């Protein structure tokens, strides 16, 4: 599930950088923000803990990609409204 979300975030970033705002917005629409938000919160809350042997639900890199996708989605909507 997260691989698909990450792939959409990567593709959205590439399309946004190329100037394909509509395509970037279309790709980012497929990211289920509500589904990944709880896992992002758990991962961030565990970041300060020292001896945790179980893996976080989502990698920090994936969190970064998804947050960037949310930002780019907002920027895409903003530029389409202007």
MARDREN-204654 format. One line per field, with one value per atom (N, C-alpha, C, O): residue number from 1; residue in one letter; atom name; x, y, z. Coordinates in pm, 1 decimal, padded with zeros to 6 digits. Layout:
! MARDREN-204654
seq	c(NUM;...)
type	c(a;...)
atom	c(CA;...)
c1	c(X;...)
c2	c(Y;...)
c3	c(Z;...)
END
This chain:
! MARDREN-204654
seq	c(1;1;1;1;2;2;2;2;3;3;3;3;4;4;4;4;5;5;5;5;6;6;6;6;7;7;7;7;8;8;8;8;9;9;9;9;10;10;10;10;11;11;11;11;12;12;12;12;13;13;13;13;14;14;14;14;15;15;15;15;16;16;16;16;17;17;17;17;18;18;18;18;19;19;19;19;20;20;20;20;21;21;21;21;22;22;22;22;23;23;23;23;24;24;24;24;25;25;25;25;26;26;26;26;27;27;27;27;28;28;28;28;29;29;29;29;30;30;30;30;31;31;31;31;32;32;32;32;33;33;33;33;34;34;34;34;35;35;35;35;36;36;36;36;37;37;37;37;38;38;38;38;39;39;39;39;40;40;40;40;41;41;41;41;42;42;42;42;43;43;43;43;44;44;44;44;45;45;45;45;46;46;46;46;47;47;47;47;48;48;48;48;49;49;49;49;50;50;50;50;51;51;51;51;52;52;52;52;53;53;53;53;54;54;54;54;55;55;55;55;56;56;56;56;57;57;57;57;58;58;58;58;59;59;59;59;60;60;60;60;61;61;61;61;62;62;62;62;63;63;63;63;64;64;64;64;65;65;65;65;66;66;66;66;67;67;67;67;68;68;68;68;69;69;69;69;70;70;70;70;71;71;71;71;72;72;72;72;73;73;73;73;74;74;74;74;75;75;75;75;76;76;76;76;77;77;77;77;78;78;78;78;79;79;79;79;80;80;80;80;81;81;81;81;82;82;82;82)
type	c(x;x;x;x;x;x;x;x;x;x;x;x;x;x;x;x;x;x;x;x;x;x;x;x;x;x;x;x;x;x;x;x;x;x;x;x;x;x;x;x;x;x;x;x;x;x;x;x;x;x;x;x;x;x;x;x;x;x;x;x;x;x;x;x;x;x;x;x;x;x;x;x;x;x;x;x;x;x;x;x;x;x;x;x;x;x;x;x;x;x;x;x;x;x;x;x;x;x;x;x;x;x;x;x;x;x;x;x;x;x;x;x;x;x;x;x;x;x;x;x;x;x;x;x;x;x;x;x;x;x;x;x;x;x;x;x;x;x;x;x;x;x;x;x;x;x;x;x;x;x;x;x;x;x;x;x;x;x;x;x;x;x;x;x;x;x;x;x;x;x;x;x;x;x;x;x;x;x;x;x;x;x;x;x;x;x;x;x;x;x;x;x;x;x;x;x;x;x;x;x;x;x;x;x;x;x;x;x;x;x;x;x;x;x;x;x;x;x;x;x;x;x;x;x;x;x;x;x;x;x;x;x;x;x;x;x;x;x;x;x;x;x;x;x;x;x;x;x;x;x;x;x;x;x;x;x;x;x;x;x;x;x;x;x;x;x;x;x;x;x;x;x;x;x;x;x;x;x;x;x;x;x;x;x;x;x;x;x;x;x;x;x;x;x;x;x;x;x;x;x;x;x;x;x;x;x;x;x;x;x;x;x;x;x;x;x;x;x;x;x;x;x;x;x;x;x;x;x)
atom	c(N;CA;C;O;N;CA;C;O;N;CA;C;O;N;CA;C;O;N;CA;C;O;N;CA;C;O;N;CA;C;O;N;CA;C;O;N;CA;C;O;N;CA;C;O;N;CA;C;O;N;CA;C;O;N;CA;C;O;N;CA;C;O;N;CA;C;O;N;CA;C;O;N;CA;C;O;N;CA;C;O;N;CA;C;O;N;CA;C;O;N;CA;C;O;N;CA;C;O;N;CA;C;O;N;CA;C;O;N;CA;C;O;N;CA;C;O;N;CA;C;O;N;CA;C;O;N;CA;C;O;N;CA;C;O;N;CA;C;O;N;CA;C;O;N;CA;C;O;N;CA;C;O;N;CA;C;O;N;CA;C;O;N;CA;C;O;N;CA;C;O;N;CA;C;O;N;CA;C;O;N;CA;C;O;N;CA;C;O;N;CA;C;O;N;CA;C;O;N;CA;C;O;N;CA;C;O;N;CA;C;O;N;CA;C;O;N;CA;C;O;N;CA;C;O;N;CA;C;O;N;CA;C;O;N;CA;C;O;N;CA;C;O;N;CA;C;O;N;CA;C;O;N;CA;C;O;N;CA;C;O;N;CA;C;O;N;CA;C;O;N;CA;C;O;N;CA;C;O;N;CA;C;O;N;CA;C;O;N;CA;C;O;N;CA;C;O;N;CA;C;O;N;CA;C;O;N;CA;C;O;N;CA;C;O;N;CA;C;O;N;CA;C;O;N;CA;C;O;N;CA;C;O;N;CA;C;O;N;CA;C;O;N;CA;C;O;N;CA;C;O;N;CA;C;O;N;CA;C;O;N;CA;C;O;N;CA;C;O)
c1	c(00082.7;00000.0;00087.2;00063.0;00188.4;00271.8;00359.6;00395.3;00394.8;00473.8;00396.6;00453.7;00267.5;00184.3;00173.7;00180.3;00157.2;00147.7;00278.7;00278.3;00390.6;00521.3;00543.5;00596.6;00502.9;00518.6;00436.9;00483.9;00316.3;00233.0;00297.6;00295.0;00355.3;00421.0;00540.2;00559.9;00619.6;00735.6;00692.3;00748.3;00591.8;00544.2;00484.0;00506.0;00408.3;00350.9;00458.1;00444.5;00564.5;00676.3;00741.0;00768.2;00765.1;00826.9;00738.9;00787.5;00610.8;00519.8;00507.7;00499.6;00506.6;00498.9;00622.5;00612.5;00738.5;00863.3;00870.4;00932.5;00806.6;00802.5;00702.4;00701.5;00618.6;00518.1;00383.4;00292.6;00369.7;00242.7;00153.8;00136.2;00098.6;00023.0;-00099.5;-00127.3;-00172.9;-00293.6;-00261.7;-00333.3;-00154.2;-00113.8;-00067.5;-00101.1;00008.6;00054.7;-00063.5;-00063.1;-00163.6;-00282.8;-00358.1;-00403.7;-00371.4;-00441.4;-00372.0;-00438.1;-00240.3;-00164.4;-00177.7;-00194.6;-00170.3;-00175.9;-00315.3;-00329.7;-00418.0;-00553.4;-00562.8;-00646.0;-00478.4;-00481.5;-00415.1;-00421.5;-00351.8;-00286.2;-00391.0;-00458.4;-00403.7;-00502.5;-00440.9;-00381.8;-00455.5;-00394.2;-00449.5;-00375.0;-00578.9;-00641.8;-00586.7;-00578.0;-00549.9;-00498.2;-00354.8;-00317.7;-00274.3;-00133.8;-00108.4;-00004.7;-00200.7;-00179.9;-00153.3;-00058.9;-00231.6;-00202.1;-00063.4;00004.5;-00020.7;00111.2;00222.7;00328.3;00199.7;00296.6;00310.8;00422.1;00198.6;00201.5;00277.0;00356.2;00253.3;00321.8;00471.5;00550.6;00510.9;00652.9;00721.6;00831.4;00658.6;00718.1;00725.5;00823.9;00623.7;00625.6;00731.8;00783.8;00764.9;00867.9;01008.7;01105.7;01022.0;01153.4;01247.0;01367.9;01195.1;01279.0;01313.9;01403.1;01246.9;01273.4;01401.9;01427.9;01481.2;01613.6;01611.0;01650.0;01565.7;01578.0;01445.0;01370.8;01418.0;01295.8;01338.8;01404.4;01303.1;01349.4;01252.1;01290.7;01127.5;01033.6;01043.4;01066.2;01025.9;01038.8;00921.5;00810.1;00945.5;00835.0;00737.7;00776.1;00612.4;00513.1;00543.4;00499.5;00617.2;00648.3;00784.2;00815.4;00863.6;00997.4;00991.2;00893.8;01095.6;01104.3;01109.7;01054.6;01175.7;01180.0;01039.3;01003.9;00959.6;00822.1;00739.8;00657.9;00761.7;00691.2;00725.7;00637.8;00852.8;00896.9;00830.8;00783.2;00828.4;00765.5;00617.1;00566.0;00548.2;00404.4;00371.5;00275.9;00450.0;00427.1;00454.7;00383.7;00557.7;00585.3;00470.7;00433.8;00414.8;00301.9;00181.0;00111.5;00156.1;00044.8;00069.2;-00021.7;00191.9;00226.8;00211.1;00153.3;00262.7;00253.7;00109.2;00072.4;00029.0;-00113.0;-00177.7;-00254.5;-00146.2;-00199.9;-00150.3;-00227.7;-00021.3;00033.7;-00030.0;-00055.4;-00055.5;-00119.3;-00259.6;-00298.9;-00334.6;-00470.1;-00466.8;-00549.2;-00370.4;-00355.8;-00326.8;-00385.5;-00237.9;-00202.3;-00314.5;-00327.4;-00395.0;-00507.1;-00620.6;-00694.9;-00633.8;-00738.6;-00702.8;-00791.3;-00574.2;-00529.7;-00548.4;-00515.4)
c2	c(-00119.3;00000.0;00125.9;00219.6;00126.2;00246.0;00261.5;00373.3;00149.7;00160.6;00236.8;00318.8;00210.1;00281.0;00428.9;00515.6;00457.2;00595.8;00669.4;00783.5;00601.9;00662.6;00684.9;00788.1;00588.1;00601.5;00719.6;00795.3;00735.0;00848.2;00979.9;01077.8;00982.0;01103.7;01138.8;01255.0;01037.4;01060.5;01111.0;01207.3;01044.8;01084.1;01224.5;01304.4;01253.3;01386.8;01493.7;01601.1;01464.0;01558.5;01583.4;01697.7;01476.0;01490.0;01571.5;01660.1;01541.9;01613.7;01760.7;01848.2;01787.9;01926.4;02004.1;02118.1;01941.6;02008.1;02033.4;02130.2;01946.0;01965.3;02072.4;02117.5;02112.6;02213.5;02156.0;02229.9;02024.9;01959.0;01959.1;01856.3;02074.9;02093.5;02002.7;01941.9;01993.4;01911.6;01764.4;01695.9;01716.3;01576.6;01553.6;01451.7;01646.7;01634.4;01627.4;01548.8;01708.9;01708.3;01577.1;01520.1;01529.2;01403.0;01287.3;01204.6;01281.5;01174.6;01183.5;01081.6;01304.4;01319.8;01294.4;01269.7;01300.0;01268.7;01123.9;01092.0;01036.4;00895.2;00863.6;00749.4;00960.3;00937.2;00946.2;01048.1;00838.7;00832.8;00891.0;00819.0;01020.6;01092.0;01043.3;01029.8;01016.9;00971.3;00836.1;00809.8;00751.6;00619.1;00624.9;00545.9;00716.5;00720.7;00810.7;00798.5;00900.1;00994.0;00925.2;00964.7;00823.8;00758.8;00695.2;00701.6;00634.5;00571.3;00675.8;00652.2;00789.5;00898.8;00946.1;00967.9;00961.8;01007.6;00910.0;00951.9;00779.6;00678.2;00682.4;00678.2;00690.7;00693.4;00816.0;00805.4;00931.2;01053.8;01048.5;01093.9;00994.1;00987.8;00891.4;00909.7;00789.1;00693.3;00741.7;00680.1;00847.4;00892.8;00924.7;00905.4;00972.4;01009.0;00893.6;00906.7;00782.0;00667.2;00597.9;00581.8;00557.5;00503.1;00354.9;00319.1;00269.5;00126.0;00066.9;00009.2;00082.3;00028.0;-00074.7;-00039.6;-00200.1;-00304.7;-00333.0;-00390.4;-00293.6;-00315.1;-00199.8;-00084.7;-00232.9;-00133.1;-00036.2;-00074.9;00088.6;00184.9;00146.5;00080.0;00188.1;00152.5;00209.3;00154.1;00317.7;00382.0;00451.0;00504.9;00449.0;00507.2;00659.8;00720.3;00718.9;00864.9;00920.8;01027.5;00849.2;00891.8;00894.2;00987.3;00792.0;00787.4;00901.7;00961.5;00931.6;01044.0;01173.6;01254.5;01192.2;01312.6;01323.7;01430.5;01213.0;01213.1;01245.7;01324.0;01185.8;01207.3;01350.0;01409.5;01404.9;01544.1;01639.4;01738.3;01609.4;01691.5;01680.5;01779.4;01560.9;01542.3;01623.8;01682.1;01627.9;01708.4;01855.6;01926.6;01900.7;02039.8;02071.5;02173.9;01983.6;02007.6;02002.6;02072.9;01920.4;01916.4;02051.0;02103.8;02105.2;02236.6;02344.5;02430.3;02340.2;02438.0;02423.5;02523.4;02300.8;02277.4;02335.0;02401.0;02310.1;02364.8;02516.9;02582.2;02571.6;02716.5;02776.0;02877.6;02714.3;02769.2;02751.0;02831.6;02647.2;02628.2;02726.4;02762.8;02769.1;02864.6;03006.2;03088.5;03034.4;03170.6;03204.6;03315.4)
c3	c(00000.0;00000.0;00000.0;-00076.0;00086.1;00094.0;-00028.9;-00066.1;-00092.3;-00214.6;-00321.4;-00393.2;-00331.7;-00428.6;-00391.9;-00478.9;-00262.3;-00216.9;-00246.1;-00292.2;-00218.3;-00243.8;-00393.3;-00434.2;-00473.8;-00618.7;-00670.8;-00755.8;-00620.5;-00661.2;-00618.8;-00693.4;-00499.3;-00451.3;-00540.4;-00575.7;-00576.5;-00664.0;-00801.3;-00853.8;-00858.8;-00991.1;-00988.1;-01079.1;-00883.3;-00869.1;-00860.9;-00919.5;-00788.3;-00776.4;-00912.4;-00949.0;-00986.4;-01119.5;-01213.2;-01283.5;-01214.1;-01303.5;-01263.3;-01349.5;-01133.8;-01086.7;-01130.9;-01176.1;-01117.4;-01157.0;-01307.1;-01351.1;-01386.3;-01531.1;-01571.6;-01686.1;-01477.6;-01508.6;-01547.0;-01585.1;-01537.3;-01568.1;-01443.9;-01378.6;-01412.6;-01288.9;-01283.6;-01180.3;-01394.6;-01396.0;-01371.9;-01298.8;-01433.4;-01415.9;-01272.5;-01212.2;-01218.0;-01079.7;-00984.2;-00889.5;-01009.2;-00924.8;-00939.3;-00840.2;-01062.2;-01086.7;-01014.6;-00951.8;-01023.4;-00958.7;-00807.2;-00740.3;-00753.0;-00607.5;-00551.5;-00431.8;-00635.8;-00589.5;-00541.9;-00457.0;-00595.5;-00558.3;-00426.0;-00380.4;-00363.3;-00234.4;-00124.5;-00109.4;-00048.5;00059.0;00186.2;00266.7;00202.5;00314.9;00448.0;00545.1;00453.1;00577.5;00622.5;00742.4;00528.8;00563.8;00616.0;00702.8;00564.7;00605.4;00726.0;00791.2;00756.2;00866.9;01000.4;01068.8;01042.3;01170.8;01174.1;01276.6;01064.9;01061.2;01064.4;01123.1;01002.3;01008.6;01152.8;01200.8;01221.6;01360.9;01449.8;01534.2;01431.7;01512.8;01487.1;01581.4;01362.3;01328.1;01386.5;01441.2;01375.6;01429.0;01581.0;01639.4;01645.6;01792.0;01842.6;01952.6;01764.5;01804.4;01772.3;01816.3;01699.0;01653.6;01769.5;01757.2;01880.0;01993.0;02084.4;02168.2;02070.7;02157.1;02113.5;01994.3;02210.8;02181.0;02142.6;02031.5;02232.9;02210.3;02166.0;02245.4;02042.0;01982.8;01878.9;01780.8;01899.0;01808.7;01694.9;01593.1;01711.3;01601.7;01502.4;01539.8;01377.9;01271.2;01274.5;01309.9;01238.3;01232.9;01121.7;01025.5;01134.8;01033.7;00895.0;00794.1;00890.2;00762.0;00777.1;00883.3;00672.0;00681.3;00682.5;00637.7;00733.8;00738.3;00596.1;00569.1;00505.6;00365.7;00305.8;00233.4;00336.0;00285.6;00343.5;00273.8;00470.4;00533.2;00460.9;00431.3;00433.3;00363.0;00225.8;00187.4;00152.9;00020.6;00028.2;-00051.9;00124.3;00135.3;00178.2;00128.3;00270.1;00310.1;00194.2;00176.1;00116.4;-00001.3;-00101.9;-00165.2;-00116.5;-00208.6;-00164.7;-00247.9;-00035.1;00016.8;-00014.1;-00057.2;00007.9;-00020.3;-00169.0;-00205.3;-00254.5;-00398.5;-00447.5;-00541.6;-00384.1;-00419.6;-00389.1;-00469.5;-00273.7;-00236.8;-00333.2;-00375.5;-00368.0;-00462.1;-00600.5;-00667.7;-00642.8;-00772.4;-00774.5;-00870.7;-00669.0;-00660.2;-00660.9;-00724.8;-00588.8;-00581.1;-00718.9;-00756.1;-00793.5;-00924.5;-01026.4;-01118.5;-01011.4;-01103.5;-01076.3;-01167.4;-00951.1;-00915.0;-00958.5;-00981.8;-00969.3;-01003.2;-01148.2;-01190.4)
END
